[in-house]
Amino acid sequence: MAADPIKLELRGYFQAFITLGHIDRDVSGTTGQSYRPETFRYEGEIWFTGSTKLDNGTTIGVRIELEGWSNGGGSTSTNDQMDEEYLFAFGDWGRVEFGGTNDASYKMVYAAPSALTGWGFQDPNMSHRGSGFSSSNNAGRAATVTPGMSAAMGQSSGDANKLSYFTPRFAGLQVGVSYTPSFSRTASVATCASNTGGGNFSNCPKNLNAYHNGLDVGVNYLNKFGDVSLALYGGYFTAGFDRGEAGVNGNANPSVNGRWKSWAGGAQVGFAGFTIGGGVGQDNNGLRGNNRTRWYAASVMYETGPWQVSAGWWGGRNDEKSVTSLTAQNRAGRDKIDMFEVGGNYALSPGIKLVGGVSYVMGSGQSKSEKADSWAVIMGTVLTF
């Protein structure tokens, strides 16, 4: 009872960008679609974190993340305005997290670094590509065009309710494990256990065409040898599929879904201001048959004083050998995505960065939309507080 009461800390970020560029004309259904060369975009969150340290040395707290932007509908929107919300506790024995947050392997990843804050290749906040391309080229993660470098991603179990444990770091090595009871196929929410699924739940139906018993394991190793720093990463994610009737939970064809399996590996080496990193992995996207995405990433970043600059590449490949063609603009066959980024940032002061760079997305597939390339010149400001 001698411990202090919970104290609230307010933090967060806000990212705002202007992009000038080009997106190839693509096709959605039978209608061609062109795009304006300029866009204004932003994204942010406010983090409410409360914690206290007990007399035995254990810290217990809660974190709630509020979206700092109008999430799809302004004042009349019923869309979720919260991102993550979870309890945590940590001490010499490790760390536990319980609630709606990302998996262990997502939080432990080390792979291709990026100085283009808000973009990059690990589940970026920003993107620049056409709607037809996004819906028809399946060479990204979770049968989308989204990149990623960890075993579990936002498109799989994401922020669904889960229990995670992270060991203390021994001789540079740490292990994290997450368990997720249930989550949906197309979003980062649990079908029976998330605020975005309709509030606190009272039951979890079976045969709901949802993934269940998600198990995620992440491992990383951090060390320094003289002037050289080393980071190694590995992760594995799997979940079963609770198959039901067609049409349940928005699934028109549950027979194509199966056990979700994904693995990832990465490494970073730092020396004299340079950080060189890369990653590789495979994700079956939660689909049966040969529909796995093979992905690769590599980049180099240099930091000196207030400057950071980087150049990198992410490539995804999906043969789609057991997928039937859905439409004329989403036909079965090998899809490819190559994403290139060059950028940097300059710190005006602690928490204020100017960000700029160039992004190029190159697609390959069997239809016009799957091949709709895009490029953008990026200028922005990133605030953290």
N, C-alpha and C positions, 0 to 999 in steps of 0.2 A: 504493500500500500504506500510505500515511500516513493514509488515511481512518479514521474511527472505525468500530468494528463496529456492526452493526444494534442499535438500542435499541428496546425494546418499550414502547408506550404503551397504557394501558387506559382506554377511554372507553365511553360508551353512554347509554341512557336507559331510563326506566320510566314508563309512563302508566297510571293507575288511575282508574276512573270508577264512579259510581253514576248510573243513569238511572231516572227515574220518568216514566211517560207512558202512551201508548196505541198499539196497532197494530190496525187494522181486521181483523176476521175475514176470512181468505182461504180458498181452496179448493185443496188439492193432490190431484189425481185426483178422486175422488168424496167425499172426506172433508173436512168443514169443520175449520178450525184457528183456535183463539183463542190469545191470548198473555197472559202475566202482565204486570202494569203496571210491575214493577221488575226491573232486571238489575244485576249486578255484573260488571265486565269489566276486564281489564288487558292490556297488551302492552308488551314491552320487548326490548332487545337489548344485548349486550355486544360492544364492538368491540376487537379486538386489532390494533394497527397497529405495525409495525416498519419503521424506515427509517434510512438513513445518507446523508450527503452526501459524494460523491466529490471528489477533488482538483480535477477539472475543473468543479465547480459543479453537476453533475447530482445530484439526490436520487433514490435507488432504494429501494423498499420493498414491503411486502405488507400487505393488510388482510383480516381474517377476521371475519365478524359471526356471533355465536352468538345464537340466539333465547333470550330470557330468560323463556320460559313453556313449559308443557307443550303441545306441538304435536299435539293430537288423539289421546291414548291413554295418557298417563301412562308408567309404567315399562315397559309392554309395547308401546309404540308403535314402529313402524318408520318413522314419518314423518320427513321431513328436519328436523333441528334447526339447520341452518346457513342463513343468509340469503344474504349476498354473500361472495365470496372472490376476490381478484384481486391481481395485481402492478401496480405503477405506477412511473413515472419522470417527473420534471419538471425543467425548467431554463429558461434564457432562450429555448430553442427551442420551448417548449410543454409539453404533458403527454400521456403515453401510459398507457392502462389496458388490461390483458389478463386476462380471466377472467370469472367470473360476476358481473355488475353491470348497472346500468341504462344505457340508451342516452344519448347525448349530449344529445338534445333534451329528455329527461326531467330531466336535471340542470341545464339552462340556462333553464328556464321562468320567466317573470315574467308574472303575470296577476292574478287576484282574490286579495288577501291575506286572512288569517284570524287572529284572536286566539284562536280556539277550538282550541287545540293538540290534535292527535290526530284532529281531525275535518276541517273545511275541505273543499275541492273538488279538491285535487290528490292523488288516490290515497290517501284517508284510511285510518287504521288502524281507526277505529271507524265503526259504522253502526247504525241503528235502523229495521228494517223486517221484514216477514213473509217466511217462506220461499217461499210461493206467489207473492208479489209479486216476489221476487228471481229466481225461475225463469221467470216468464212475461212480465214487462214488459221489453222489449228497447230502451228508449230511452236506456240508458247506453252506456258504452264496451265494445267487444268483445262486443256483443249481450248485455250484462248491465245491471244497474242502477247499476253503479259510475260515479261521475263522474271527471273528469280534465281537465287543461288543457294537456297537452303533446302533441306529435305521437305519440311512442311511449309506451306505458303498460305497467304490470305485467301486464296481461291480453294483451299482444301478445308482444314479445320479452323484456320484463322482465329477469330475472336470468340469462338464458341466456348461455352463454359467447360473448364477443365481443371485438373489438379496437377501441379508440376512440383518437382523437387530437383534442386541443384546441389551437388555435393560441394564441400569446401575444395579449394584448389590445392592439390598436393603436388609439389615439385613441378608446378606449371600445368598440371592436368586437371581438368574439371569435366564432370559428366552431368547431364541434365535429362530428366525423363518426364513426359507429359502423358496424361490419360484423359481422353475426351469421350464421354458417353455417347453423344449423338451430334451430328451436324449435317447440313444440307449439301447437295451436289454443286450448286451454282453460286453459293455465297459463303461468307465467313461467319455464318450464324448457326446456332443449334436449332433444330426443328422443335425441340420440346424443352429447351433449357437456356433461353436467352431473352433479354429484354426486347430485342428486335424481333423475336418470334411471338410477341404478344404479352409480355410481362412475365411475372413469376408463374411457373408452371405447377400443375397439380398432378400430372401424369405424363408418361412417355409411351405412346401407343407403339405396338409392334407392327411389322409389315407396312411401314410408312414410306417406303422408297427413300430411305435416308441412310447415311453411313453411320456406323456405330462402333463402339469399342476401339476408338482410335488410339494407337500407341506410337509415341514419338520419342526417339533417343538422339541426343546430340552430345558430341565430345569435342573439346578443343584443347590445345596445348599452346601456352604462351611462355616464351623465354627470351633471354638476351645473352648473346655471346660476344663480349667485348662491345664493339660499336654496331654489331649486327643484331637486329630483333627478328624473331621468328614466331609465326602464328600458323598452326595447323588446325584443320576442321574436318569433321565427318558427321553425317547425320543419316537417320533412317526413319521413315514414317510408313505406317500401314493402318488400314481400317477395313472392317467388313461392311457388306452392303445388305441391309434388311429389306429384301425385295417384297413388294406388294403388287396390287393390281395396277394396270395402266391408268393414268390420270390422277392417281393419288399423289399428293404433294407436288403437283405440277409436272410429274414425270410422265410423258406421253408414251415412252417405250422403255420400261425398266429392265428389259432383257439385255440391253447393251451395257448396263452398269455391273461392276464386279468389285472384287477386293482392290482397294487403293494401295499402291505400293510406290514408294519414291525413295531414292537415295541421293546423296550429294557429298562432294568432297571439295576442299579448297585449301589454299595456302597463301601467306603473305610473307615477304622478306623485306626488311627495311634497313637502309644504310645511307648515311650522309644526306639525309633529307629526301631520299627516294624510297618509295614503297612499290614493290612489284608483286602483283597477285593474280590469281586465276582460280577457276573452279570448273568442275565437271559433274554431271549427274544424269539421272534418268527418272522419268515420271510417267507412269501408265495412265495418269489423268483420271483414275477411277473408272476406267472403261475396260471391258473384256476384249480379248483378242490382241492383235498386234497394233495397238494405238498409242504406244509410248512415245513421249518426247525425249529425245537426247539433246542435251544442251551443253554448251561450252562458253567460257568467259575468260578474258584476259585484259589486264590494263596496267598502266604505270602512272604513278602520281608523284609529284615533286612539291615539297613544302619548304619555304624559306621566309622567315619573318611573317608578315601578314598575308603572304601569297600562298595559294595552293593551285596547282594546275594538273590536269590529267588527260589521258587519252585511253579509250577502251573499246572493246567489242564483246557482244553477246550473240551467240548463234544457236538457234533451235531447229531441230529436224523431226518430222513426224511422217512416217510412211503411210499411215491410215489404211493399212491393208485389209482391215476387217470392218470398215465403216462404209455403209451404202451412201450414195450421193443423196443429199437432202434437196438441193435446188440446183439450178443451172449455174449459180455463183458459189456453190459449196459442194464441189464434186470430190469424190474419193480419189486419193492419189497423194504422192509425196508433197508435203508442204515444207517450205523453208522460210526462216526469218533471220536476217542479219541486221543487228543494231550497232551503229557506230556513234561514239560521242567524243567530242573534244571540248574541254571547258576548264573553267577556273573560278576562283572566288578571291575577294580581297576584303580583309577584316578592317572596317572603318573604326570599330571599337569593339570591346567585348559584347557579343550578342547581336552585332549588326554587320552583315556581309553583303557586298555587291557580287552578283553571280552572272556569268555569261558564258556562252559556248555555242556549239553547233551539234545538231542531232540529225542522223540520217537512218531511215528504216527502209530496208530492201526486202521485198517479199517475192516468193516464188510458189507457184501452184498450178492448178488446172483451169482457172477462170480469171477474168479480168480483175475482179475484186481481190482475189488472192495475190495478185501481182502488183497492186497499187502502192508504189513507193511513195515516200514522203521525206522532206527535209525541212529543217527549221533553224533560224538564228534565234538564240535565246538570250534575253536580258531580264534581270530581275534583282530583287532584294529579299534577303532572308533574315528574319528576326528571331532570336531565341531569348527567352526570359525565364 
